[in-house]
Amino acid sequence: MKNLAHDAIIDQSITTAIDREELLLRKYEHYKDILEDAETSALLKECATSARDHIDMLKNTLQKLDL
């Protein structure tokens, strides 16, 4: 039998992590668009790519755990 409380904590933790990564992604994209410095914009683009990768990884984890 599954421990429902344990599953709920894991689900909530991963969901919160996804929400935070999505917020970071929006911030990176916003600042990248308004900055005129090409080097900083390129760095923020890389950060946005990492955030997308993290979101995908977290969603895949939720799916694998069947939560």
mmCIF file of the N, C-alpha and C atoms, coordinates in Angstrom:
data_MODEL
# 
_entry.id   MODEL 
# 
loop_
_atom_site.group_PDB 
_atom_site.id 
_atom_site.type_symbol 
_atom_site.label_atom_id 
_atom_site.label_alt_id 
_atom_site.label_comp_id 
_atom_site.label_asym_id 
_atom_site.label_entity_id 
_atom_site.label_seq_id 
_atom_site.pdbx_PDB_ins_code 
_atom_site.Cartn_x 
_atom_site.Cartn_y 
_atom_site.Cartn_z 
_atom_site.occupancy 
_atom_site.B_iso_or_equiv 
_atom_site.pdbx_formal_charge 
_atom_site.auth_seq_id 
_atom_site.auth_comp_id 
_atom_site.auth_asym_id 
_atom_site.auth_atom_id 
_atom_site.pdbx_PDB_model_num 
ATOM 1   N N  . MET A 1 1  ? 0.845  -1.187 0.000   1.00 0.00 ? 1  MET A N  1 
ATOM 2   C CA . MET A 1 1  ? 0.000  0.000  0.000   1.00 0.00 ? 1  MET A CA 1 
ATOM 3   C C  . MET A 1 1  ? 0.881  1.238  0.000   1.00 0.00 ? 1  MET A C  1 
ATOM 4   N N  . LYS A 1 2  ? 0.521  2.205  -0.825  1.00 0.00 ? 2  LYS A N  1 
ATOM 5   C CA . LYS A 1 2  ? 1.277  3.445  -0.899  1.00 0.00 ? 2  LYS A CA 1 
ATOM 6   C C  . LYS A 1 2  ? 1.019  4.311  0.325   1.00 0.00 ? 2  LYS A C  1 
ATOM 7   N N  . ASN A 1 3  ? 2.049  5.019  0.713   1.00 0.00 ? 3  ASN A N  1 
ATOM 8   C CA . ASN A 1 3  ? 1.906  5.986  1.783   1.00 0.00 ? 3  ASN A CA 1 
ATOM 9   C C  . ASN A 1 3  ? 1.436  7.290  1.155   1.00 0.00 ? 3  ASN A C  1 
ATOM 10  N N  . LEU A 1 4  ? 0.154  7.607  1.309   1.00 0.00 ? 4  LEU A N  1 
ATOM 11  C CA . LEU A 1 4  ? -0.433 8.765  0.644   1.00 0.00 ? 4  LEU A CA 1 
ATOM 12  C C  . LEU A 1 4  ? 0.165  10.080 1.114   1.00 0.00 ? 4  LEU A C  1 
ATOM 13  N N  . ALA A 1 5  ? 0.489  10.185 2.379   1.00 0.00 ? 5  ALA A N  1 
ATOM 14  C CA . ALA A 1 5  ? 1.077  11.423 2.896   1.00 0.00 ? 5  ALA A CA 1 
ATOM 15  C C  . ALA A 1 5  ? 2.447  11.654 2.258   1.00 0.00 ? 5  ALA A C  1 
ATOM 16  N N  . HIS A 1 6  ? 3.221  10.590 2.149   1.00 0.00 ? 6  HIS A N  1 
ATOM 17  C CA . HIS A 1 6  ? 4.547  10.672 1.535   1.00 0.00 ? 6  HIS A CA 1 
ATOM 18  C C  . HIS A 1 6  ? 4.426  11.091 0.067   1.00 0.00 ? 6  HIS A C  1 
ATOM 19  N N  . ASP A 1 7  ? 3.500  10.486 -0.657  1.00 0.00 ? 7  ASP A N  1 
ATOM 20  C CA . ASP A 1 7  ? 3.276  10.821 -2.058  1.00 0.00 ? 7  ASP A CA 1 
ATOM 21  C C  . ASP A 1 7  ? 2.815  12.264 -2.223  1.00 0.00 ? 7  ASP A C  1 
ATOM 22  N N  . ALA A 1 8  ? 1.961  12.712 -1.321  1.00 0.00 ? 8  ALA A N  1 
ATOM 23  C CA . ALA A 1 8  ? 1.469  14.087 -1.389  1.00 0.00 ? 8  ALA A CA 1 
ATOM 24  C C  . ALA A 1 8  ? 2.601  15.084 -1.170  1.00 0.00 ? 8  ALA A C  1 
ATOM 25  N N  . ILE A 1 9  ? 3.500  14.780 -0.247  1.00 0.00 ? 9  ILE A N  1 
ATOM 26  C CA . ILE A 1 9  ? 4.639  15.660 0.013   1.00 0.00 ? 9  ILE A CA 1 
ATOM 27  C C  . ILE A 1 9  ? 5.559  15.713 -1.200  1.00 0.00 ? 9  ILE A C  1 
ATOM 28  N N  . ILE A 1 10 ? 5.826  14.573 -1.789  1.00 0.00 ? 10 ILE A N  1 
ATOM 29  C CA . ILE A 1 10 ? 6.687  14.532 -2.976  1.00 0.00 ? 10 ILE A CA 1 
ATOM 30  C C  . ILE A 1 10 ? 6.027  15.291 -4.123  1.00 0.00 ? 10 ILE A C  1 
ATOM 31  N N  . ASP A 1 11 ? 4.739  15.054 -4.345  1.00 0.00 ? 11 ASP A N  1 
ATOM 32  C CA . ASP A 1 11 ? 4.005  15.744 -5.405  1.00 0.00 ? 11 ASP A CA 1 
ATOM 33  C C  . ASP A 1 11 ? 4.038  17.261 -5.201  1.00 0.00 ? 11 ASP A C  1 
ATOM 34  N N  . GLN A 1 12 ? 3.771  17.683 -3.988  1.00 0.00 ? 12 GLN A N  1 
ATOM 35  C CA . GLN A 1 12 ? 3.765  19.126 -3.689  1.00 0.00 ? 12 GLN A CA 1 
ATOM 36  C C  . GLN A 1 12 ? 5.156  19.723 -3.864  1.00 0.00 ? 12 GLN A C  1 
ATOM 37  N N  . SER A 1 13 ? 6.181  19.016 -3.444  1.00 0.00 ? 13 SER A N  1 
ATOM 38  C CA . SER A 1 13 ? 7.551  19.512 -3.571  1.00 0.00 ? 13 SER A CA 1 
ATOM 39  C C  . SER A 1 13 ? 7.956  19.678 -5.030  1.00 0.00 ? 13 SER A C  1 
ATOM 40  N N  . ILE A 1 14 ? 7.636  18.683 -5.835  1.00 0.00 ? 14 ILE A N  1 
ATOM 41  C CA . ILE A 1 14 ? 7.997  18.759 -7.254  1.00 0.00 ? 14 ILE A CA 1 
ATOM 42  C C  . ILE A 1 14 ? 7.172  19.826 -7.962  1.00 0.00 ? 14 ILE A C  1 
ATOM 43  N N  . THR A 1 15 ? 5.889  19.916 -7.636  1.00 0.00 ? 15 THR A N  1 
ATOM 44  C CA . THR A 1 15 ? 5.029  20.933 -8.234  1.00 0.00 ? 15 THR A CA 1 
ATOM 45  C C  . THR A 1 15 ? 5.515  22.342 -7.873  1.00 0.00 ? 15 THR A C  1 
ATOM 46  N N  . THR A 1 16 ? 5.930  22.536 -6.642  1.00 0.00 ? 16 THR A N  1 
ATOM 47  C CA . THR A 1 16 ? 6.473  23.827 -6.217  1.00 0.00 ? 16 THR A CA 1 
ATOM 48  C C  . THR A 1 16 ? 7.764  24.134 -6.961  1.00 0.00 ? 16 THR A C  1 
ATOM 49  N N  . ALA A 1 17 ? 8.607  23.136 -7.140  1.00 0.00 ? 17 ALA A N  1 
ATOM 50  C CA . ALA A 1 17 ? 9.855  23.334 -7.882  1.00 0.00 ? 17 ALA A CA 1 
ATOM 51  C C  . ALA A 1 17 ? 9.567  23.726 -9.326  1.00 0.00 ? 17 ALA A C  1 
ATOM 52  N N  . ILE A 1 18 ? 8.559  23.099 -9.933  1.00 0.00 ? 18 ILE A N  1 
ATOM 53  C CA . ILE A 1 18 ? 8.171  23.464 -11.302 1.00 0.00 ? 18 ILE A CA 1 
ATOM 54  C C  . ILE A 1 18 ? 7.698  24.911 -11.343 1.00 0.00 ? 18 ILE A C  1 
ATOM 55  N N  . ASP A 1 19 ? 6.857  25.296 -10.392 1.00 0.00 ? 19 ASP A N  1 
ATOM 56  C CA . ASP A 1 19 ? 6.359  26.675 -10.338 1.00 0.00 ? 19 ASP A CA 1 
ATOM 57  C C  . ASP A 1 19 ? 7.500  27.675 -10.220 1.00 0.00 ? 19 ASP A C  1 
ATOM 58  N N  . ARG A 1 20 ? 8.476  27.360 -9.399  1.00 0.00 ? 20 ARG A N  1 
ATOM 59  C CA . ARG A 1 20 ? 9.613  28.263 -9.207  1.00 0.00 ? 20 ARG A CA 1 
ATOM 60  C C  . ARG A 1 20 ? 10.475 28.358 -10.462 1.00 0.00 ? 20 ARG A C  1 
ATOM 61  N N  . GLU A 1 21 ? 10.678 27.229 -11.130 1.00 0.00 ? 21 GLU A N  1 
ATOM 62  C CA . GLU A 1 21 ? 11.451 27.245 -12.377 1.00 0.00 ? 21 GLU A CA 1 
ATOM 63  C C  . GLU A 1 21 ? 10.714 28.039 -13.453 1.00 0.00 ? 21 GLU A C  1 
ATOM 64  N N  . GLU A 1 22 ? 9.381  27.921 -13.501 1.00 0.00 ? 22 GLU A N  1 
ATOM 65  C CA . GLU A 1 22 ? 8.602  28.678 -14.474 1.00 0.00 ? 22 GLU A CA 1 
ATOM 66  C C  . GLU A 1 22 ? 8.692  30.178 -14.191 1.00 0.00 ? 22 GLU A C  1 
ATOM 67  N N  . LEU A 1 23 ? 8.698  30.548 -12.920 1.00 0.00 ? 23 LEU A N  1 
ATOM 68  C CA . LEU A 1 23 ? 8.872  31.955 -12.554 1.00 0.00 ? 23 LEU A CA 1 
ATOM 69  C C  . LEU A 1 23 ? 10.251 32.458 -12.978 1.00 0.00 ? 23 LEU A C  1 
ATOM 70  N N  . LEU A 1 24 ? 11.279 31.668 -12.707 1.00 0.00 ? 24 LEU A N  1 
ATOM 71  C CA . LEU A 1 24 ? 12.626 32.034 -13.145 1.00 0.00 ? 24 LEU A CA 1 
ATOM 72  C C  . LEU A 1 24 ? 12.680 32.197 -14.662 1.00 0.00 ? 24 LEU A C  1 
ATOM 73  N N  . LEU A 1 25 ? 12.055 31.288 -15.368 1.00 0.00 ? 25 LEU A N  1 
ATOM 74  C CA . LEU A 1 25 ? 12.045 31.338 -16.824 1.00 0.00 ? 25 LEU A CA 1 
ATOM 75  C C  . LEU A 1 25 ? 11.415 32.644 -17.313 1.00 0.00 ? 25 LEU A C  1 
ATOM 76  N N  . ARG A 1 26 ? 10.289 33.023 -16.733 1.00 0.00 ? 26 ARG A N  1 
ATOM 77  C CA . ARG A 1 26 ? 9.638  34.285 -17.119 1.00 0.00 ? 26 ARG A CA 1 
ATOM 78  C C  . ARG A 1 26 ? 10.536 35.487 -16.820 1.00 0.00 ? 26 ARG A C  1 
ATOM 79  N N  . LYS A 1 27 ? 11.211 35.456 -15.683 1.00 0.00 ? 27 LYS A N  1 
ATOM 80  C CA . LYS A 1 27 ? 12.118 36.555 -15.329 1.00 0.00 ? 27 LYS A CA 1 
ATOM 81  C C  . LYS A 1 27 ? 13.284 36.636 -16.311 1.00 0.00 ? 27 LYS A C  1 
ATOM 82  N N  . TYR A 1 28 ? 13.902 35.494 -16.599 1.00 0.00 ? 28 TYR A N  1 
ATOM 83  C CA . TYR A 1 28 ? 15.032 35.476 -17.532 1.00 0.00 ? 28 TYR A CA 1 
ATOM 84  C C  . TYR A 1 28 ? 14.615 36.018 -18.890 1.00 0.00 ? 28 TYR A C  1 
ATOM 85  N N  . GLU A 1 29 ? 13.468 35.578 -19.390 1.00 0.00 ? 29 GLU A N  1 
ATOM 86  C CA . GLU A 1 29 ? 13.018 36.021 -20.701 1.00 0.00 ? 29 GLU A CA 1 
ATOM 87  C C  . GLU A 1 29 ? 12.670 37.509 -20.697 1.00 0.00 ? 29 GLU A C  1 
ATOM 88  N N  . HIS A 1 30 ? 12.070 37.976 -19.622 1.00 0.00 ? 30 HIS A N  1 
ATOM 89  C CA . HIS A 1 30 ? 11.728 39.400 -19.527 1.00 0.00 ? 30 HIS A CA 1 
ATOM 90  C C  . HIS A 1 30 ? 12.992 40.262 -19.530 1.00 0.00 ? 30 HIS A C  1 
ATOM 91  N N  . TYR A 1 31 ? 13.936 39.934 -18.663 1.00 0.00 ? 31 TYR A N  1 
ATOM 92  C CA . TYR A 1 31 ? 15.152 40.734 -18.579 1.00 0.00 ? 31 TYR A CA 1 
ATOM 93  C C  . TYR A 1 31 ? 15.983 40.643 -19.855 1.00 0.00 ? 31 TYR A C  1 
ATOM 94  N N  . LYS A 1 32 ? 15.991 39.467 -20.486 1.00 0.00 ? 32 LYS A N  1 
ATOM 95  C CA . LYS A 1 32 ? 16.725 39.291 -21.738 1.00 0.00 ? 32 LYS A CA 1 
ATOM 96  C C  . LYS A 1 32 ? 16.175 40.234 -22.809 1.00 0.00 ? 32 LYS A C  1 
ATOM 97  N N  . ASP A 1 33 ? 14.850 40.396 -22.820 1.00 0.00 ? 33 ASP A N  1 
ATOM 98  C CA . ASP A 1 33 ? 14.202 41.243 -23.818 1.00 0.00 ? 33 ASP A CA 1 
ATOM 99  C C  . ASP A 1 33 ? 14.442 42.731 -23.592 1.00 0.00 ? 33 ASP A C  1 
ATOM 100 N N  . ILE A 1 34 ? 14.600 43.141 -22.329 1.00 0.00 ? 34 ILE A N  1 
ATOM 101 C CA . ILE A 1 34 ? 14.732 44.578 -22.076 1.00 0.00 ? 34 ILE A CA 1 
ATOM 102 C C  . ILE A 1 34 ? 16.183 45.054 -21.985 1.00 0.00 ? 34 ILE A C  1 
ATOM 103 N N  . LEU A 1 35 ? 17.125 44.122 -21.819 1.00 0.00 ? 35 LEU A N  1 
ATOM 104 C CA . LEU A 1 35 ? 18.529 44.520 -21.720 1.00 0.00 ? 35 LEU A CA 1 
ATOM 105 C C  . LEU A 1 35 ? 19.128 44.756 -23.102 1.00 0.00 ? 35 LEU A C  1 
ATOM 106 N N  . GLU A 1 36 ? 19.996 45.737 -23.164 1.00 0.00 ? 36 GLU A N  1 
ATOM 107 C CA . GLU A 1 36 ? 20.645 46.044 -24.434 1.00 0.00 ? 36 GLU A CA 1 
ATOM 108 C C  . GLU A 1 36 ? 22.024 45.398 -24.542 1.00 0.00 ? 36 GLU A C  1 
ATOM 109 N N  . ASP A 1 37 ? 22.551 44.905 -23.436 1.00 0.00 ? 37 ASP A N  1 
ATOM 110 C CA . ASP A 1 37 ? 23.868 44.275 -23.431 1.00 0.00 ? 37 ASP A CA 1 
ATOM 111 C C  . ASP A 1 37 ? 23.760 42.855 -23.998 1.00 0.00 ? 37 ASP A C  1 
ATOM 112 N N  . ALA A 1 38 ? 24.434 42.626 -25.107 1.00 0.00 ? 38 ALA A N  1 
ATOM 113 C CA . ALA A 1 38 ? 24.343 41.335 -25.799 1.00 0.00 ? 38 ALA A CA 1 
ATOM 114 C C  . ALA A 1 38 ? 24.898 40.192 -24.955 1.00 0.00 ? 38 ALA A C  1 
ATOM 115 N N  . GLU A 1 39 ? 25.976 40.438 -24.233 1.00 0.00 ? 39 GLU A N  1 
ATOM 116 C CA . GLU A 1 39 ? 26.590 39.381 -23.428 1.00 0.00 ? 39 GLU A CA 1 
ATOM 117 C C  . GLU A 1 39 ? 25.657 38.942 -22.296 1.00 0.00 ? 39 GLU A C  1 
ATOM 118 N N  . THR A 1 40 ? 25.064 39.909 -21.623 1.00 0.00 ? 40 THR A N  1 
ATOM 119 C CA . THR A 1 40 ? 24.133 39.593 -20.531 1.00 0.00 ? 40 THR A CA 1 
ATOM 120 C C  . THR A 1 40 ? 22.881 38.909 -21.079 1.00 0.00 ? 40 THR A C  1 
ATOM 121 N N  . SER A 1 41 ? 22.399 39.372 -22.218 1.00 0.00 ? 41 SER A N  1 
ATOM 122 C CA . SER A 1 41 ? 21.227 38.749 -22.840 1.00 0.00 ? 41 SER A CA 1 
ATOM 123 C C  . SER A 1 41 ? 21.522 37.293 -23.204 1.00 0.00 ? 41 SER A C  1 
ATOM 124 N N  . ALA A 1 42 ? 22.726 37.031 -23.708 1.00 0.00 ? 42 ALA A N  1 
ATOM 125 C CA . ALA A 1 42 ? 23.111 35.658 -24.053 1.00 0.00 ? 42 ALA A CA 1 
ATOM 126 C C  . ALA A 1 42 ? 23.162 34.787 -22.804 1.00 0.00 ? 42 ALA A C  1 
ATOM 127 N N  . LEU A 1 43 ? 23.673 35.329 -21.709 1.00 0.00 ? 43 LEU A N  1 
ATOM 128 C CA . LEU A 1 43 ? 23.732 34.595 -20.442 1.00 0.00 ? 43 LEU A CA 1 
ATOM 129 C C  . LEU A 1 43 ? 22.322 34.267 -19.957 1.00 0.00 ? 43 LEU A C  1 
ATOM 130 N N  . LEU A 1 44 ? 21.418 35.239 -20.040 1.00 0.00 ? 44 LEU A N  1 
ATOM 131 C CA . LEU A 1 44 ? 20.042 35.013 -19.606 1.00 0.00 ? 44 LEU A CA 1 
ATOM 132 C C  . LEU A 1 44 ? 19.343 34.002 -20.504 1.00 0.00 ? 44 LEU A C  1 
ATOM 133 N N  . LYS A 1 45 ? 19.688 33.987 -21.782 1.00 0.00 ? 45 LYS A N  1 
ATOM 134 C CA . LYS A 1 45 ? 19.124 32.987 -22.696 1.00 0.00 ? 45 LYS A CA 1 
ATOM 135 C C  . LYS A 1 45 ? 19.560 31.587 -22.282 1.00 0.00 ? 45 LYS A C  1 
ATOM 136 N N  . GLU A 1 46 ? 20.828 31.440 -21.891 1.00 0.00 ? 46 GLU A N  1 
ATOM 137 C CA . GLU A 1 46 ? 21.322 30.150 -21.406 1.00 0.00 ? 46 GLU A CA 1 
ATOM 138 C C  . GLU A 1 46 ? 20.612 29.736 -20.121 1.00 0.00 ? 46 GLU A C  1 
ATOM 139 N N  . CYS A 1 47 ? 20.400 30.706 -19.236 1.00 0.00 ? 47 CYS A N  1 
ATOM 140 C CA . CYS A 1 47 ? 19.691 30.418 -17.979 1.00 0.00 ? 47 CYS A CA 1 
ATOM 141 C C  . CYS A 1 47 ? 18.259 29.969 -18.262 1.00 0.00 ? 47 CYS A C  1 
ATOM 142 N N  . ALA A 1 48 ? 17.614 30.616 -19.235 1.00 0.00 ? 48 ALA A N  1 
ATOM 143 C CA . ALA A 1 48 ? 16.252 30.242 -19.608 1.00 0.00 ? 48 ALA A CA 1 
ATOM 144 C C  . ALA A 1 48 ? 16.219 28.811 -20.151 1.00 0.00 ? 48 ALA A C  1 
ATOM 145 N N  . THR A 1 49 ? 17.217 28.457 -20.938 1.00 0.00 ? 49 THR A N  1 
ATOM 146 C CA . THR A 1 49 ? 17.300 27.096 -21.473 1.00 0.00 ? 49 THR A CA 1 
ATOM 147 C C  . THR A 1 49 ? 17.451 26.094 -20.338 1.00 0.00 ? 49 THR A C  1 
ATOM 148 N N  . SER A 1 50 ? 18.279 26.415 -19.360 1.00 0.00 ? 50 SER A N  1 
ATOM 149 C CA . SER A 1 50 ? 18.449 25.527 -18.200 1.00 0.00 ? 50 SER A CA 1 
ATOM 150 C C  . SER A 1 50 ? 17.146 25.384 -17.422 1.00 0.00 ? 50 SER A C  1 
ATOM 151 N N  . ALA A 1 51 ? 16.430 26.491 -17.251 1.00 0.00 ? 51 ALA A N  1 
ATOM 152 C CA . ALA A 1 51 ? 15.159 26.440 -16.534 1.00 0.00 ? 51 ALA A CA 1 
ATOM 153 C C  . ALA A 1 51 ? 14.166 25.539 -17.273 1.00 0.00 ? 51 ALA A C  1 
ATOM 154 N N  . ARG A 1 52 ? 14.124 25.643 -18.610 1.00 0.00 ? 52 ARG A N  1 
ATOM 155 C CA . ARG A 1 52 ? 13.240 24.766 -19.393 1.00 0.00 ? 52 ARG A CA 1 
ATOM 156 C C  . ARG A 1 52 ? 13.624 23.302 -19.204 1.00 0.00 ? 52 ARG A C  1 
ATOM 157 N N  . ASP A 1 53 ? 14.924 23.039 -19.216 1.00 0.00 ? 53 ASP A N  1 
ATOM 158 C CA . ASP A 1 53 ? 15.405 21.665 -18.999 1.00 0.00 ? 53 ASP A CA 1 
ATOM 159 C C  . ASP A 1 53 ? 14.991 21.148 -17.623 1.00 0.00 ? 53 ASP A C  1 
ATOM 160 N N  . HIS A 1 54 ? 15.107 22.006 -16.613 1.00 0.00 ? 54 HIS A N  1 
ATOM 161 C CA . HIS A 1 54 ? 14.717 21.610 -15.256 1.00 0.00 ? 54 HIS A CA 1 
ATOM 162 C C  . HIS A 1 54 ? 13.218 21.310 -15.195 1.00 0.00 ? 54 HIS A C  1 
ATOM 163 N N  . ILE A 1 55 ? 12.421 22.154 -15.837 1.00 0.00 ? 55 ILE A N  1 
ATOM 164 C CA . ILE A 1 55 ? 10.970 21.950 -15.855 1.00 0.00 ? 55 ILE A CA 1 
ATOM 165 C C  . ILE A 1 55 ? 10.636 20.605 -16.499 1.00 0.00 ? 55 ILE A C  1 
ATOM 166 N N  . ASP A 1 56 ? 11.264 20.325 -17.634 1.00 0.00 ? 56 ASP A N  1 
ATOM 167 C CA . ASP A 1 56 ? 11.027 19.051 -18.319 1.00 0.00 ? 56 ASP A CA 1 
ATOM 168 C C  . ASP A 1 56 ? 11.424 17.870 -17.440 1.00 0.00 ? 56 ASP A C  1 
ATOM 169 N N  . MET A 1 57 ? 12.568 17.980 -16.781 1.00 0.00 ? 57 MET A N  1 
ATOM 170 C CA . MET A 1 57 ? 13.045 16.908 -15.909 1.00 0.00 ? 57 MET A CA 1 
ATOM 171 C C  . MET A 1 57 ? 12.072 16.672 -14.749 1.00 0.00 ? 57 MET A C  1 
ATOM 172 N N  . LEU A 1 58 ? 11.606 17.752 -14.142 1.00 0.00 ? 58 LEU A N  1 
ATOM 173 C CA . LEU A 1 58 ? 10.681 17.632 -13.018 1.00 0.00 ? 58 LEU A CA 1 
ATOM 174 C C  . LEU A 1 58 ? 9.345  17.033 -13.459 1.00 0.00 ? 58 LEU A C  1 
ATOM 175 N N  . LYS A 1 59 ? 8.843  17.458 -14.613 1.00 0.00 ? 59 LYS A N  1 
ATOM 176 C CA . LYS A 1 59 ? 7.588  16.904 -15.121 1.00 0.00 ? 59 LYS A CA 1 
ATOM 177 C C  . LYS A 1 59 ? 7.741  15.418 -15.442 1.00 0.00 ? 59 LYS A C  1 
ATOM 178 N N  . ASN A 1 60 ? 8.878  15.050 -16.013 1.00 0.00 ? 60 ASN A N  1 
ATOM 179 C CA . ASN A 1 60 ? 9.133  13.631 -16.290 1.00 0.00 ? 60 ASN A CA 1 
ATOM 180 C C  . ASN A 1 60 ? 9.207  12.822 -15.001 1.00 0.00 ? 60 ASN A C  1 
ATOM 181 N N  . THR A 1 61 ? 9.801  13.403 -13.974 1.00 0.00 ? 61 THR A N  1 
ATOM 182 C CA . THR A 1 61 ? 9.870  12.730 -12.684 1.00 0.00 ? 61 THR A CA 1 
ATOM 183 C C  . THR A 1 61 ? 8.488  12.483 -12.107 1.00 0.00 ? 61 THR A C  1 
ATOM 184 N N  . LEU A 1 62 ? 7.624  13.499 -12.184 1.00 0.00 ? 62 LEU A N  1 
ATOM 185 C CA . LEU A 1 62 ? 6.247  13.326 -11.714 1.00 0.00 ? 62 LEU A CA 1 
ATOM 186 C C  . LEU A 1 62 ? 5.547  12.201 -12.479 1.00 0.00 ? 62 LEU A C  1 
ATOM 187 N N  . GLN A 1 63 ? 5.765  12.193 -13.778 1.00 0.00 ? 63 GLN A N  1 
ATOM 188 C CA . GLN A 1 63 ? 5.133  11.173 -14.606 1.00 0.00 ? 63 GLN A CA 1 
ATOM 189 C C  . GLN A 1 63 ? 5.649  9.775  -14.260 1.00 0.00 ? 63 GLN A C  1 
ATOM 190 N N  . LYS A 1 64 ? 6.956  9.648  -14.065 1.00 0.00 ? 64 LYS A N  1 
ATOM 191 C CA . LYS A 1 64 ? 7.543  8.347  -13.722 1.00 0.00 ? 64 LYS A CA 1 
ATOM 192 C C  . LYS A 1 64 ? 7.041  7.851  -12.366 1.00 0.00 ? 64 LYS A C  1 
ATOM 193 N N  . LEU A 1 65 ? 6.885  8.780  -11.435 1.00 0.00 ? 65 LEU A N  1 
ATOM 194 C CA . LEU A 1 65 ? 6.414  8.403  -10.099 1.00 0.00 ? 65 LEU A CA 1 
ATOM 195 C C  . LEU A 1 65 ? 4.904  8.164  -10.072 1.00 0.00 ? 65 LEU A C  1 
ATOM 196 N N  . ASP A 1 66 ? 4.230  8.544  -11.161 1.00 0.00 ? 66 ASP A N  1 
ATOM 197 C CA . ASP A 1 66 ? 2.788  8.358  -11.273 1.00 0.00 ? 66 ASP A CA 1 
ATOM 198 C C  . ASP A 1 66 ? 2.038  9.039  -10.137 1.00 0.00 ? 66 ASP A C  1 
ATOM 199 N N  . LEU A 1 67 ? 2.416  10.318 -9.922  1.00 0.00 ? 67 LEU A N  1 
ATOM 200 C CA . LEU A 1 67 ? 1.760  11.083 -8.846  1.00 0.00 ? 67 LEU A CA 1 
ATOM 201 C C  . LEU A 1 67 ? 0.741  12.040 -9.405  1.00 0.00 ? 67 LEU A C  1 
# 
